[in-house]
Amino acid sequence: MEKRVRAEVSGRVQGVGFRMFIFQKAIRLRLVGRVGNLDNGNVAIDVQGPEELVTKLLEAAHSGPPAAAVSGITVQPLSLDMAARDFIITA
């Protein structure tokens, strides 16, 4: 079953390779969506794909790359985006 969520990751997640970490995991899992920095210092992940693979990506986001220190993740369900084809990094 396809699933799409928006996750906001807080903690030391900017300037530590977090976006690239999520991007690489998403590509390996063949998910679509985007990851980007937020003005408040958090990182937003909009991801869509098979439910079990979306769950795997979110589990990886709880730890992040070695230099990251994740303090929390909030997840909201979204409607599927039938036009999404790639996973990208935004500013």
VMD Tcl script that builds the backbone (N, CA, C; Angstrom):
set m [mol new atoms 273]
animate dup $m
set s [atomselect $m all]
$s set {name element resname resid chain x y z} {
  {N N MET 1 A 0.841 -1.184 0.000}
  {CA C MET 1 A 0.000 0.000 0.000}
  {C C MET 1 A 0.885 1.246 0.000}
  {N N GLU 2 A 0.574 2.182 -0.896}
  {CA C GLU 2 A 1.328 3.426 -0.985}
  {C C GLU 2 A 0.982 4.352 0.176}
  {N N LYS 3 A 2.006 5.100 0.616}
  {CA C LYS 3 A 1.832 6.017 1.743}
  {C C LYS 3 A 2.668 7.257 1.469}
  {N N ARG 4 A 2.181 8.418 1.893}
  {CA C ARG 4 A 2.942 9.662 1.803}
  {C C ARG 4 A 2.841 10.377 3.137}
  {N N VAL 5 A 3.982 10.844 3.639}
  {CA C VAL 5 A 4.010 11.574 4.901}
  {C C VAL 5 A 4.952 12.763 4.792}
  {N N ARG 6 A 4.748 13.706 5.709}
  {CA C ARG 6 A 5.680 14.816 5.898}
  {C C ARG 6 A 6.226 14.677 7.303}
  {N N ALA 7 A 7.534 14.572 7.394}
  {CA C ALA 7 A 8.189 14.467 8.699}
  {C C ALA 7 A 9.034 15.715 8.921}
  {N N GLU 8 A 9.008 16.231 10.135}
  {CA C GLU 8 A 9.879 17.336 10.513}
  {C C GLU 8 A 10.813 16.825 11.597}
  {N N VAL 9 A 12.112 16.896 11.291}
  {CA C VAL 9 A 13.139 16.357 12.174}
  {C C VAL 9 A 13.831 17.508 12.874}
  {N N SER 10 A 13.890 17.437 14.212}
  {CA C SER 10 A 14.526 18.494 14.994}
  {C C SER 10 A 15.795 17.969 15.668}
  {N N GLY 11 A 16.613 18.909 16.110}
  {CA C GLY 11 A 17.887 18.582 16.747}
  {C C GLY 11 A 19.024 19.194 15.943}
  {N N ARG 12 A 20.210 18.611 16.064}
  {CA C ARG 12 A 21.354 19.068 15.252}
  {C C ARG 12 A 21.277 18.318 13.928}
  {N N VAL 13 A 20.525 18.904 12.975}
  {CA C VAL 13 A 20.262 18.228 11.705}
  {C C VAL 13 A 20.628 19.071 10.486}
  {N N GLN 14 A 21.095 20.284 10.698}
  {CA C GLN 14 A 21.560 21.101 9.581}
  {C C GLN 14 A 23.073 21.259 9.685}
  {N N GLY 15 A 23.739 21.207 8.523}
  {CA C GLY 15 A 25.189 21.354 8.488}
  {C C GLY 15 A 25.933 20.088 8.882}
  {N N VAL 16 A 25.226 18.951 8.899}
  {CA C VAL 16 A 25.856 17.687 9.315}
  {C C VAL 16 A 25.668 16.572 8.280}
  {N N GLY 17 A 25.190 16.936 7.086}
  {CA C GLY 17 A 24.977 15.938 6.041}
  {C C GLY 17 A 23.670 15.184 6.148}
  {N N PHE 18 A 22.721 15.725 6.909}
  {CA C PHE 18 A 21.457 15.025 7.127}
  {C C PHE 18 A 20.644 14.897 5.845}
  {N N ARG 19 A 20.561 15.984 5.062}
  {CA C ARG 19 A 19.781 15.920 3.818}
  {C C ARG 19 A 20.349 14.882 2.855}
  {N N MET 20 A 21.665 14.852 2.703}
  {CA C MET 20 A 22.290 13.874 1.806}
  {C C MET 20 A 22.080 12.455 2.332}
  {N N PHE 21 A 22.147 12.274 3.635}
  {CA C PHE 21 A 21.901 10.975 4.255}
  {C C PHE 21 A 20.496 10.475 3.896}
  {N N ILE 22 A 19.494 11.336 4.064}
  {CA C ILE 22 A 18.112 10.964 3.754}
  {C C ILE 22 A 17.945 10.737 2.256}
  {N N PHE 23 A 18.544 11.596 1.446}
  {CA C PHE 23 A 18.473 11.457 -0.009}
  {C C PHE 23 A 19.003 10.091 -0.450}
  {N N GLN 24 A 20.173 9.726 0.038}
  {CA C GLN 24 A 20.774 8.441 -0.358}
  {C C GLN 24 A 19.919 7.259 0.091}
  {N N LYS 25 A 19.385 7.313 1.301}
  {CA C LYS 25 A 18.503 6.237 1.788}
  {C C LYS 25 A 17.251 6.145 0.918}
  {N N ALA 26 A 16.654 7.292 0.602}
  {CA C ALA 26 A 15.431 7.312 -0.201}
  {C C ALA 26 A 15.675 6.751 -1.597}
  {N N ILE 27 A 16.798 7.099 -2.199}
  {CA C ILE 27 A 17.132 6.592 -3.535}
  {C C ILE 27 A 17.295 5.073 -3.481}
  {N N ARG 28 A 18.018 4.575 -2.475}
  {CA C ARG 28 A 18.205 3.121 -2.333}
  {C C ARG 28 A 16.880 2.394 -2.146}
  {N N LEU 29 A 15.947 3.023 -1.441}
  {CA C LEU 29 A 14.642 2.420 -1.191}
  {C C LEU 29 A 13.650 2.682 -2.334}
  {N N ARG 30 A 14.076 3.456 -3.323}
  {CA C ARG 30 A 13.241 3.801 -4.491}
  {C C ARG 30 A 11.974 4.557 -4.092}
  {N N LEU 31 A 12.158 5.508 -3.175}
  {CA C LEU 31 A 11.057 6.361 -2.738}
  {C C LEU 31 A 11.075 7.663 -3.526}
  {N N VAL 32 A 9.971 8.388 -3.510}
  {CA C VAL 32 A 9.899 9.689 -4.159}
  {C C VAL 32 A 9.570 10.740 -3.113}
  {N N GLY 33 A 9.931 11.992 -3.427}
  {CA C GLY 33 A 9.651 13.084 -2.512}
  {C C GLY 33 A 10.775 14.089 -2.489}
  {N N ARG 34 A 10.971 14.682 -1.304}
  {CA C ARG 34 A 12.016 15.708 -1.168}
  {C C ARG 34 A 12.437 15.833 0.284}
  {N N VAL 35 A 13.631 16.384 0.459}
  {CA C VAL 35 A 14.135 16.692 1.791}
  {C C VAL 35 A 14.750 18.081 1.723}
  {N N GLY 36 A 14.501 18.899 2.738}
  {CA C GLY 36 A 15.029 20.256 2.728}
  {C C GLY 36 A 15.131 20.855 4.118}
  {N N ASN 37 A 15.996 21.865 4.215}
  {CA C ASN 37 A 16.156 22.595 5.468}
  {C C ASN 37 A 14.989 23.549 5.674}
  {N N LEU 38 A 14.634 23.761 6.925}
  {CA C LEU 38 A 13.622 24.741 7.306}
  {C C LEU 38 A 14.297 25.910 8.011}
  {N N ASP 39 A 13.672 27.069 7.984}
  {CA C ASP 39 A 14.238 28.264 8.614}
  {C C ASP 39 A 14.416 28.118 10.118}
  {N N ASN 40 A 13.662 27.222 10.748}
  {CA C ASN 40 A 13.746 27.054 12.200}
  {C C ASN 40 A 14.873 26.107 12.631}
  {N N GLY 41 A 15.689 25.647 11.681}
  {CA C GLY 41 A 16.804 24.756 12.005}
  {C C GLY 41 A 16.478 23.283 11.864}
  {N N ASN 42 A 15.229 22.974 11.585}
  {CA C ASN 42 A 14.811 21.585 11.391}
  {C C ASN 42 A 14.953 21.182 9.929}
  {N N VAL 43 A 14.713 19.913 9.658}
  {CA C VAL 43 A 14.716 19.386 8.295}
  {C C VAL 43 A 13.349 18.778 8.021}
  {N N ALA 44 A 12.788 19.078 6.843}
  {CA C ALA 44 A 11.498 18.526 6.433}
  {C C ALA 44 A 11.729 17.416 5.411}
  {N N ILE 45 A 11.013 16.323 5.589}
  {CA C ILE 45 A 11.057 15.205 4.651}
  {C C ILE 45 A 9.633 14.959 4.168}
  {N N ASP 46 A 9.436 15.026 2.862}
  {CA C ASP 46 A 8.154 14.674 2.237}
  {C C ASP 46 A 8.462 13.411 1.433}
  {N N VAL 47 A 7.911 12.292 1.850}
  {CA C VAL 47 A 8.287 11.015 1.235}
  {C C VAL 47 A 7.059 10.184 0.909}
  {N N GLN 48 A 7.152 9.470 -0.214}
  {CA C GLN 48 A 6.043 8.640 -0.676}
  {C C GLN 48 A 6.580 7.341 -1.259}
  {N N GLY 49 A 5.858 6.256 -0.975}
  {CA C GLY 49 A 6.212 4.950 -1.504}
  {C C GLY 49 A 5.487 3.868 -0.731}
  {N N PRO 50 A 5.908 2.618 -0.932}
  {CA C PRO 50 A 5.298 1.524 -0.173}
  {C C PRO 50 A 5.444 1.772 1.337}
  {N N GLU 51 A 4.392 1.499 2.066}
  {CA C GLU 51 A 4.343 1.811 3.497}
  {C C GLU 51 A 5.562 1.296 4.268}
  {N N GLU 52 A 5.967 0.047 4.023}
  {CA C GLU 52 A 7.091 -0.523 4.770}
  {C C GLU 52 A 8.412 0.181 4.452}
  {N N LEU 53 A 8.557 0.692 3.226}
  {CA C LEU 53 A 9.783 1.396 2.863}
  {C C LEU 53 A 9.793 2.814 3.419}
  {N N VAL 54 A 8.641 3.461 3.450}
  {CA C VAL 54 A 8.540 4.778 4.091}
  {C C VAL 54 A 8.894 4.641 5.568}
  {N N THR 55 A 8.419 3.589 6.210}
  {CA C THR 55 A 8.734 3.332 7.615}
  {C C THR 55 A 10.231 3.135 7.804}
  {N N LYS 56 A 10.888 2.415 6.900}
  {CA C LYS 56 A 12.343 2.215 6.987}
  {C C LYS 56 A 13.089 3.545 6.906}
  {N N LEU 57 A 12.641 4.428 6.005}
  {CA C LEU 57 A 13.300 5.727 5.877}
  {C C LEU 57 A 13.121 6.535 7.161}
  {N N LEU 58 A 11.930 6.527 7.721}
  {CA C LEU 58 A 11.692 7.273 8.956}
  {C C LEU 58 A 12.503 6.703 10.114}
  {N N GLU 59 A 12.679 5.395 10.151}
  {CA C GLU 59 A 13.524 4.786 11.186}
  {C C GLU 59 A 14.965 5.262 11.043}
  {N N ALA 60 A 15.450 5.338 9.808}
  {CA C ALA 60 A 16.812 5.831 9.572}
  {C C ALA 60 A 16.943 7.293 9.978}
  {N N ALA 61 A 15.884 8.069 9.776}
  {CA C ALA 61 A 15.908 9.490 10.131}
  {C C ALA 61 A 16.044 9.704 11.631}
  {N N HIS 62 A 15.619 8.736 12.433}
  {CA C HIS 62 A 15.744 8.868 13.887}
  {C C HIS 62 A 17.204 8.918 14.339}
  {N N SER 63 A 18.093 8.317 13.575}
  {CA C SER 63 A 19.509 8.369 13.943}
  {C C SER 63 A 20.265 9.367 13.085}
  {N N GLY 64 A 20.026 9.359 11.774}
  {CA C GLY 64 A 20.727 10.267 10.880}
  {C C GLY 64 A 22.182 9.891 10.727}
  {N N PRO 65 A 22.964 10.771 10.080}
  {CA C PRO 65 A 24.388 10.518 9.909}
  {C C PRO 65 A 25.122 10.684 11.248}
  {N N PRO 66 A 26.380 10.247 11.317}
  {CA C PRO 66 A 27.119 10.281 12.589}
  {C C PRO 66 A 27.172 11.646 13.285}
  {N N ALA 67 A 27.259 12.736 12.534}
  {CA C ALA 67 A 27.392 14.066 13.156}
  {C C ALA 67 A 26.053 14.643 13.626}
  {N N ALA 68 A 24.957 14.010 13.274}
  {CA C ALA 68 A 23.631 14.514 13.650}
  {C C ALA 68 A 23.269 14.096 15.073}
  {N N ALA 69 A 22.369 14.861 15.662}
  {CA C ALA 69 A 21.801 14.529 16.973}
  {C C ALA 69 A 20.310 14.825 16.886}
  {N N VAL 70 A 19.529 13.830 16.542}
  {CA C VAL 70 A 18.089 13.996 16.368}
  {C C VAL 70 A 17.416 14.028 17.740}
  {N N SER 71 A 16.629 15.080 17.976}
  {CA C SER 71 A 15.923 15.178 19.258}
  {C C SER 71 A 14.444 14.843 19.128}
  {N N GLY 72 A 13.919 14.870 17.898}
  {CA C GLY 72 A 12.521 14.521 17.719}
  {C C GLY 72 A 12.106 14.506 16.265}
  {N N ILE 73 A 11.020 13.784 15.993}
  {CA C ILE 73 A 10.433 13.738 14.653}
  {C C ILE 73 A 8.924 13.775 14.805}
  {N N THR 74 A 8.299 14.692 14.072}
  {CA C THR 74 A 6.844 14.706 13.994}
  {C C THR 74 A 6.464 14.267 12.582}
  {N N VAL 75 A 5.419 13.455 12.482}
  {CA C VAL 75 A 5.011 12.900 11.193}
  {C C VAL 75 A 3.535 13.175 10.973}
  {N N GLN 76 A 3.220 13.677 9.779}
  {CA C GLN 76 A 1.838 13.936 9.396}
  {C C GLN 76 A 1.549 13.211 8.091}
  {N N PRO 77 A 0.401 12.542 7.989}
  {CA C PRO 77 A 0.039 11.902 6.721}
  {C C PRO 77 A -0.357 12.951 5.686}
  {N N LEU 78 A -0.070 12.656 4.428}
  {CA C LEU 78 A -0.435 13.529 3.312}
  {C C LEU 78 A -1.162 12.708 2.255}
  {N N SER 79 A -1.866 13.388 1.380}
  {CA C SER 79 A -2.481 12.726 0.231}
  {C C SER 79 A -1.390 12.319 -0.743}
  {N N LEU 80 A -1.603 11.227 -1.446}
  {CA C LEU 80 A -0.625 10.769 -2.429}
  {C C LEU 80 A -0.455 11.801 -3.534}
  {N N ASP 81 A 0.771 11.945 -4.016}
  {CA C ASP 81 A 1.095 12.832 -5.127}
  {C C ASP 81 A 1.383 11.951 -6.335}
  {N N MET 82 A 0.405 11.796 -7.207}
  {CA C MET 82 A 0.543 10.891 -8.344}
  {C C MET 82 A 1.549 11.381 -9.379}
  {N N ALA 83 A 1.950 12.667 -9.312}
  {CA C ALA 83 A 2.901 13.220 -10.265}
  {C C ALA 83 A 4.348 13.039 -9.803}
  {N N ALA 84 A 4.568 12.674 -8.551}
  {CA C ALA 84 A 5.932 12.558 -8.019}
  {C C ALA 84 A 6.666 11.408 -8.705}
  {N N ARG 85 A 7.898 11.678 -9.150}
  {CA C ARG 85 A 8.691 10.671 -9.858}
  {C C ARG 85 A 10.099 10.489 -9.303}
  {N N ASP 86 A 10.592 11.481 -8.572}
  {CA C ASP 86 A 11.978 11.487 -8.107}
  {C C ASP 86 A 12.036 11.841 -6.632}
  {N N PHE 87 A 13.217 11.680 -6.059}
  {CA C PHE 87 A 13.482 12.191 -4.716}
  {C C PHE 87 A 14.552 13.256 -4.880}
  {N N ILE 88 A 14.299 14.456 -4.345}
  {CA C ILE 88 A 15.222 15.575 -4.540}
  {C C ILE 88 A 15.595 16.228 -3.207}
  {N N ILE 89 A 16.706 16.953 -3.241}
  {CA C ILE 89 A 17.135 17.774 -2.107}
  {C C ILE 89 A 16.801 19.217 -2.450}
  {N N THR 90 A 16.138 19.900 -1.526}
  {CA C THR 90 A 15.858 21.330 -1.709}
  {C C THR 90 A 16.681 22.113 -0.701}
  {N N ALA 91 A 16.732 23.422 -0.899}
  {CA C ALA 91 A 17.542 24.295 -0.041}
  {C C ALA 91 A 17.104 24.266 1.402}
}
mol reanalyze $m
mol bondsrecalc $m
mol representation Tube
mol addrep $m
